[in-house]
């Protein structure tokens, strides 16, 4: 087992002017004895969570420009979401996508269910970074 594993995720963030953008980032995960006596696994840096929930979006759901209410990790468990940020970039994200949303107080982003099934997302709110 290598000592390091890198995991990519999408970051939705706001700049100083309140414009929102998307970029790809990655965790550097280190080999750790996370739950002995089980063998080591790769573990990402810890973030202090303040709440967690599961959200389901009906087929055809559309959310016009809105910011995330607080910094949060989102993991798409089922379905496909499209996200458009205020700089005009638009991306489609399938199940398995991990994203960090940090656009509170900005122009926000548009999100929509673009598939033919309900989208299910696990949301973990975190402290301000």
N, C-alpha and C positions, 0 to 999 in steps of 0.2 A: 504494500500500500504506500503510495506517495505521501509525503508529509503535508502537501498542499493540494487543494482542489479549488477550482474557480467556478463560480456559478453566476451566470448573467441574469440581470433583471432590467426592467424598464423604469426609468425615473421620470416622473412628470413634475416639473418645477416651475417656479416663477422667477423672472429676473427683477432687477431694481425698478423697472418701469411697469411691472405688473403683467407683462406678457408671459404666456406660458409656453413651455417647450418640452420636447421629449428627448431623452438620450439613453443610450445603453450603458449600464455600469455593471460591475461585478463584485461579488463578495470574494474575499480570499478566505477560504475555509481551511483551518488547520486540523491536523490529526490530533484527536483528543480522546482520552479515556473518559468518555461521557457517562457511561453507565456500567462500570465494572460489576461483575467479572466478564461482561460481554467485551469483544475486541474493540479497539479504537474505531472511531468514525470521524468524518470531517464535520466540523462545527463552525458556523458563522459567528461573527461578533454579536454579543448580546445587545438587545435594545429593550428598554423598560416599557412594557405594554401597559396601557391604561384602560383598555377594554377590548372586547372581541365580540364579533357577531357574524352571522351568515345572512347575506342579502340575495334575494332572487328577483330577476328582472324578466317580466313577461315578454313573449314574442312581440316584436315591433316596438318595444319600449324606446323612448327617445328623451334624453335630458339635455335641454338647451344649455347654454353657457352657465356653469356653476363651478365654484371651487370645492375641493374636498373640505369638510368641516374642521378637520384637524389632520396633522401628519398621520398617514396610515399605510400599512402594507396591505396589498390586495392580492389574493391568489385566486385565479379563475379555476373553479373546480369542474364546471360544465358549461358548454356553449361557447359563443364567440361574441366579443365586444369590439366595437370600433370606437376609437378615441380621436378627437380632433382638438388641437391646441390653438391658442389665439394667434400664433405665428403662421397658421395655415396648414401645418403638417397634420396628416391623418394616417393612422395606423390601425390595423386589425389584429386582435389578439385572441388566440384560441385557448381552450382549456390547457392548463399547465403553465400559463404565463404568470410570472411574479412581477408585481409593480409596486413602486413606492410613490405615493402621491403627496406632494408638498407644495400645493398652490393656494393655500389659505390666504385670503386677502387680495387675491389677484383677479384678473379678468375671467379666470376659470377655464374650463374645458367642456366640450360637448361629448357625451357618451351615448351609445345606442346599442341595442341588441340587434345584430345583423344576421343572426341565424334563424333557423326554423324550430328552435327549442328554447326553453327557459334557460337563462344564464344564471348560474349559482356562483357566488363569490364569497370567500372567507375574508373578512376584514379584521385587521388587528390595529387598533389605534395606539399610537406611541407618544411619548413625551416630545415636546419641541426639541428639535435637534440643534 
